[in-house]
């Protein structure tokens, strides 16, 4: 598979951005799990 980004500096920025986004997603997932967040509203 060909690399989409060929510039090395830009490639490193893209990889860092992806890793940061993955970290945020994992943090949100952990928050949801720990706080038992569901789609239901509490009255």
PDB file of N, CA, C and O in Angstrom:
ATOM      1  N   UNK A   1       0.850  -1.192   0.000  1.00  0.00           N
ATOM      2  CA  UNK A   1       0.000   0.000   0.000  1.00  0.00           C
ATOM      3  C   UNK A   1       0.884   1.240   0.000  1.00  0.00           C
ATOM      4  O   UNK A   1       1.848   1.320   0.761  1.00  0.00           O
ATOM      5  N   UNK A   2       0.561   2.194  -0.841  1.00  0.00           N
ATOM      6  CA  UNK A   2       1.342   3.427  -0.931  1.00  0.00           C
ATOM      7  C   UNK A   2       1.043   4.337   0.255  1.00  0.00           C
ATOM      8  O   UNK A   2      -0.071   4.362   0.778  1.00  0.00           O
ATOM      9  N   UNK A   3       2.064   5.083   0.663  1.00  0.00           N
ATOM     10  CA  UNK A   3       1.856   6.085   1.701  1.00  0.00           C
ATOM     11  C   UNK A   3       1.114   7.276   1.106  1.00  0.00           C
ATOM     12  O   UNK A   3       1.414   7.717  -0.003  1.00  0.00           O
ATOM     13  N   UNK A   4       0.152   7.786   1.848  1.00  0.00           N
ATOM     14  CA  UNK A   4      -0.618   8.940   1.379  1.00  0.00           C
ATOM     15  C   UNK A   4       0.216  10.212   1.507  1.00  0.00           C
ATOM     16  O   UNK A   4       0.154  11.092   0.649  1.00  0.00           O
ATOM     17  N   UNK A   5       0.997  10.302   2.583  1.00  0.00           N
ATOM     18  CA  UNK A   5       1.817  11.482   2.839  1.00  0.00           C
ATOM     19  C   UNK A   5       3.270  11.125   2.554  1.00  0.00           C
ATOM     20  O   UNK A   5       3.804  10.174   3.124  1.00  0.00           O
ATOM     21  N   UNK A   6       3.910  11.892   1.667  1.00  0.00           N
ATOM     22  CA  UNK A   6       5.291  11.577   1.311  1.00  0.00           C
ATOM     23  C   UNK A   6       6.301  12.464   2.045  1.00  0.00           C
ATOM     24  O   UNK A   6       7.429  12.030   2.277  1.00  0.00           O
ATOM     25  N   UNK A   7       5.932  13.678   2.410  1.00  0.00           N
ATOM     26  CA  UNK A   7       6.837  14.580   3.129  1.00  0.00           C
ATOM     27  C   UNK A   7       7.045  14.053   4.555  1.00  0.00           C
ATOM     28  O   UNK A   7       6.079  13.851   5.291  1.00  0.00           O
ATOM     29  N   UNK A   8       8.303  13.833   4.939  1.00  0.00           N
ATOM     30  CA  UNK A   8       8.602  13.222   6.243  1.00  0.00           C
ATOM     31  C   UNK A   8       8.126  14.060   7.424  1.00  0.00           C
ATOM     32  O   UNK A   8       7.572  13.522   8.382  1.00  0.00           O
ATOM     33  N   UNK A   9       8.340  15.381   7.361  1.00  0.00           N
ATOM     34  CA  UNK A   9       7.903  16.252   8.462  1.00  0.00           C
ATOM     35  C   UNK A   9       6.403  16.217   8.621  1.00  0.00           C
ATOM     36  O   UNK A   9       5.889  16.139   9.737  1.00  0.00           O
ATOM     37  N   UNK A  10       5.698  16.275   7.503  1.00  0.00           N
ATOM     38  CA  UNK A  10       4.239  16.237   7.533  1.00  0.00           C
ATOM     39  C   UNK A  10       3.757  14.866   7.996  1.00  0.00           C
ATOM     40  O   UNK A  10       2.771  14.763   8.726  1.00  0.00           O
ATOM     41  N   UNK A  11       4.445  13.826   7.575  1.00  0.00           N
ATOM     42  CA  UNK A  11       4.083  12.466   7.970  1.00  0.00           C
ATOM     43  C   UNK A  11       4.149  12.325   9.492  1.00  0.00           C
ATOM     44  O   UNK A  11       3.262  11.727  10.100  1.00  0.00           O
ATOM     45  N   UNK A  12       5.193  12.871  10.103  1.00  0.00           N
ATOM     46  CA  UNK A  12       5.334  12.794  11.555  1.00  0.00           C
ATOM     47  C   UNK A  12       4.224  13.568  12.255  1.00  0.00           C
ATOM     48  O   UNK A  12       3.722  13.128  13.289  1.00  0.00           O
ATOM     49  N   UNK A  13       3.835  14.717  11.701  1.00  0.00           N
ATOM     50  CA  UNK A  13       2.736  15.497  12.273  1.00  0.00           C
ATOM     51  C   UNK A  13       1.423  14.732  12.178  1.00  0.00           C
ATOM     52  O   UNK A  13       0.624  14.733  13.115  1.00  0.00           O
ATOM     53  N   UNK A  14       1.205  14.079  11.038  1.00  0.00           N
ATOM     54  CA  UNK A  14      -0.023  13.299  10.841  1.00  0.00           C
ATOM     55  C   UNK A  14      -0.059  12.142  11.835  1.00  0.00           C
ATOM     56  O   UNK A  14      -1.086  11.895  12.468  1.00  0.00           O
ATOM     57  N   UNK A  15       1.052  11.439  11.970  1.00  0.00           N
ATOM     58  CA  UNK A  15       1.104  10.314  12.904  1.00  0.00           C
ATOM     59  C   UNK A  15       0.856  10.782  14.335  1.00  0.00           C
ATOM     60  O   UNK A  15       0.133  10.124  15.083  1.00  0.00           O
ATOM     61  N   UNK A  16       1.444  11.907  14.721  1.00  0.00           N
ATOM     62  CA  UNK A  16       1.234  12.455  16.060  1.00  0.00           C
ATOM     63  C   UNK A  16      -0.224  12.844  16.275  1.00  0.00           C
ATOM     64  O   UNK A  16      -0.791  12.611  17.342  1.00  0.00           O
ATOM     65  N   UNK A  17      -0.819  13.436  15.254  1.00  0.00           N
ATOM     66  CA  UNK A  17      -2.226  13.840  15.358  1.00  0.00           C
ATOM     67  C   UNK A  17      -3.136  12.627  15.509  1.00  0.00           C
ATOM     68  O   UNK A  17      -4.087  12.653  16.290  1.00  0.00           O
ATOM     69  N   UNK A  18      -2.845  11.573  14.766  1.00  0.00           N
ATOM     70  CA  UNK A  18      -3.645  10.350  14.864  1.00  0.00           C
ATOM     71  C   UNK A  18      -3.510   9.740  16.251  1.00  0.00           C
ATOM     72  O   UNK A  18      -4.502   9.323  16.850  1.00  0.00           O
ATOM     73  N   UNK A  19      -2.290   9.689  16.760  1.00  0.00           N
ATOM     74  CA  UNK A  19      -2.079   9.122  18.093  1.00  0.00           C
ATOM     75  C   UNK A  19      -2.782   9.956  19.161  1.00  0.00           C
ATOM     76  O   UNK A  19      -3.350   9.406  20.104  1.00  0.00           O
ATOM     77  N   UNK A  20      -2.748  11.279  19.017  1.00  0.00           N
ATOM     78  CA  UNK A  20      -3.427  12.151  19.976  1.00  0.00           C
ATOM     79  C   UNK A  20      -4.938  11.928  19.924  1.00  0.00           C
ATOM     80  O   UNK A  20      -5.600  11.888  20.961  1.00  0.00           O
ATOM     81  N   UNK A  21      -5.475  11.784  18.718  1.00  0.00           N
ATOM     82  CA  UNK A  21      -6.913  11.540  18.565  1.00  0.00           C
ATOM     83  C   UNK A  21      -7.296  10.199  19.182  1.00  0.00           C
ATOM     84  O   UNK A  21      -8.329  10.087  19.842  1.00  0.00           O
ATOM     85  N   UNK A  22      -6.469   9.192  18.969  1.00  0.00           N
ATOM     86  CA  UNK A  22      -6.736   7.879  19.568  1.00  0.00           C
ATOM     87  C   UNK A  22      -6.725   7.972  21.089  1.00  0.00           C
ATOM     88  O   UNK A  22      -7.547   7.344  21.757  1.00  0.00           O
ATOM     89  N   UNK A  23      -5.805   8.747  21.631  1.00  0.00           N
ATOM     90  CA  UNK A  23      -5.736   8.936  23.084  1.00  0.00           C
ATOM     91  C   UNK A  23      -6.986   9.613  23.619  1.00  0.00           C
ATOM     92  O   UNK A  23      -7.495   9.245  24.678  1.00  0.00           O
ATOM     93  N   UNK A  24      -7.485  10.614  22.878  1.00  0.00           N
ATOM     94  CA  UNK A  24      -8.720  11.294  23.308  1.00  0.00           C
ATOM     95  C   UNK A  24      -9.911  10.344  23.272  1.00  0.00           C
ATOM     96  O   UNK A  24     -10.750  10.358  24.173  1.00  0.00           O
ATOM     97  N   UNK A  25      -9.984   9.522  22.232  1.00  0.00           N
ATOM     98  CA  UNK A  25     -11.081   8.553  22.128  1.00  0.00           C
ATOM     99  C   UNK A  25     -11.029   7.573  23.302  1.00  0.00           C
ATOM    100  O   UNK A  25     -12.057   7.285  23.915  1.00  0.00           O
ATOM    101  N   UNK A  26      -9.842   7.065  23.613  1.00  0.00           N
ATOM    102  CA  UNK A  26      -9.700   6.133  24.729  1.00  0.00           C
ATOM    103  C   UNK A  26     -10.087   6.797  26.042  1.00  0.00           C
ATOM    104  O   UNK A  26     -10.704   6.167  26.901  1.00  0.00           O
ATOM    105  N   UNK A  27      -9.726   8.066  26.199  1.00  0.00           N
ATOM    106  CA  UNK A  27     -10.101   8.797  27.413  1.00  0.00           C
ATOM    107  C   UNK A  27     -11.606   8.958  27.536  1.00  0.00           C
ATOM    108  O   UNK A  27     -12.165   8.812  28.624  1.00  0.00           O
ATOM    109  N   UNK A  28     -12.261   9.258  26.427  1.00  0.00           N
ATOM    110  CA  UNK A  28     -13.722   9.396  26.417  1.00  0.00           C
ATOM    111  C   UNK A  28     -14.373   8.049  26.720  1.00  0.00           C
ATOM    112  O   UNK A  28     -15.342   7.982  27.475  1.00  0.00           O
ATOM    113  N   UNK A  29     -13.841   6.975  26.132  1.00  0.00           N
ATOM    114  CA  UNK A  29     -14.379   5.638  26.400  1.00  0.00           C
ATOM    115  C   UNK A  29     -14.247   5.285  27.875  1.00  0.00           C
ATOM    116  O   UNK A  29     -15.164   4.716  28.466  1.00  0.00           O
ATOM    117  N   UNK A  30     -13.118   5.618  28.463  1.00  0.00           N
ATOM    118  CA  UNK A  30     -12.911   5.348  29.885  1.00  0.00           C
ATOM    119  C   UNK A  30     -13.881   6.155  30.731  1.00  0.00           C
ATOM    120  O   UNK A  30     -14.444   5.634  31.693  1.00  0.00           O
ATOM    121  N   UNK A  31     -14.083   7.420  30.384  1.00  0.00           N
ATOM    122  CA  UNK A  31     -15.026   8.275  31.104  1.00  0.00           C
ATOM    123  C   UNK A  31     -16.435   7.682  31.039  1.00  0.00           C
ATOM    124  O   UNK A  31     -17.139   7.619  32.047  1.00  0.00           O
ATOM    125  N   UNK A  32     -16.835   7.249  29.841  1.00  0.00           N
ATOM    126  CA  UNK A  32     -18.171   6.667  29.663  1.00  0.00           C
ATOM    127  C   UNK A  32     -18.326   5.421  30.526  1.00  0.00           C
ATOM    128  O   UNK A  32     -19.353   5.233  31.179  1.00  0.00           O
ATOM    129  N   UNK A  33     -17.304   4.573  30.525  1.00  0.00           N
ATOM    130  CA  UNK A  33     -17.351   3.340  31.313  1.00  0.00           C
ATOM    131  C   UNK A  33     -17.409   3.638  32.810  1.00  0.00           C
ATOM    132  O   UNK A  33     -18.236   3.072  33.525  1.00  0.00           O
ATOM    133  N   UNK A  34     -16.545   4.513  33.278  1.00  0.00           N
ATOM    134  CA  UNK A  34     -16.468   4.806  34.708  1.00  0.00           C
ATOM    135  C   UNK A  34     -17.713   5.514  35.226  1.00  0.00           C
ATOM    136  O   UNK A  34     -18.097   5.329  36.380  1.00  0.00           O
ATOM    137  N   UNK A  35     -18.343   6.321  34.383  1.00  0.00           N
ATOM    138  CA  UNK A  35     -19.500   7.107  34.829  1.00  0.00           C
ATOM    139  C   UNK A  35     -20.836   6.525  34.357  1.00  0.00           C
ATOM    140  O   UNK A  35     -21.888   7.148  34.502  1.00  0.00           O
ATOM    141  N   UNK A  36     -20.767   5.316  33.789  1.00  0.00           N
ATOM    142  CA  UNK A  36     -21.959   4.617  33.333  1.00  0.00           C
ATOM    143  C   UNK A  36     -22.854   5.510  32.492  1.00  0.00           C
ATOM    144  O   UNK A  36     -24.066   5.566  32.700  1.00  0.00           O
ATOM    145  N   UNK A  37     -22.252   6.202  31.549  1.00  0.00           N
ATOM    146  CA  UNK A  37     -22.978   7.119  30.683  1.00  0.00           C
ATOM    147  C   UNK A  37     -23.751   6.290  29.652  1.00  0.00           C
ATOM    148  O   UNK A  37     -23.199   5.398  29.007  1.00  0.00           O
ATOM    149  N   UNK A  38     -25.042   6.608  29.514  1.00  0.00           N
ATOM    150  CA  UNK A  38     -25.862   5.942  28.501  1.00  0.00           C
ATOM    151  C   UNK A  38     -26.597   7.010  27.694  1.00  0.00           C
ATOM    152  O   UNK A  38     -26.450   8.205  27.952  1.00  0.00           O
ATOM    153  N   UNK A  39     -27.366   6.582  26.745  1.00  0.00           N
ATOM    154  CA  UNK A  39     -28.145   7.514  25.924  1.00  0.00           C
ATOM    155  C   UNK A  39     -29.412   7.974  26.602  1.00  0.00           C
ATOM    156  O   UNK A  39     -30.137   8.800  26.049  1.00  0.00           O
ATOM    157  N   UNK A  40     -29.701   7.463  27.786  1.00  0.00           N
ATOM    158  CA  UNK A  40     -30.929   7.799  28.487  1.00  0.00           C
ATOM    159  C   UNK A  40     -30.718   9.049  29.347  1.00  0.00           C
ATOM    160  O   UNK A  40     -29.689   9.207  30.004  1.00  0.00           O
ATOM    161  N   UNK A  41     -31.722   9.933  29.322  1.00  0.00           N
ATOM    162  CA  UNK A  41     -31.655  11.132  30.172  1.00  0.00           C
ATOM    163  C   UNK A  41     -32.148  10.802  31.578  1.00  0.00           C
ATOM    164  O   UNK A  41     -33.071  10.008  31.758  1.00  0.00           O
ATOM    165  N   UNK A  42     -31.528  11.412  32.549  1.00  0.00           N
ATOM    166  CA  UNK A  42     -31.956  11.245  33.941  1.00  0.00           C
ATOM    167  C   UNK A  42     -32.971  12.335  34.247  1.00  0.00           C
ATOM    168  O   UNK A  42     -32.734  13.514  33.981  1.00  0.00           O
ATOM    169  N   UNK A  43     -34.089  11.934  34.803  1.00  0.00           N
ATOM    170  CA  UNK A  43     -35.134  12.929  35.121  1.00  0.00           C
ATOM    171  C   UNK A  43     -35.012  13.401  36.543  1.00  0.00           C
ATOM    172  O   UNK A  43     -35.801  14.235  36.987  1.00  0.00           O
TER     173      UNK A  43
END
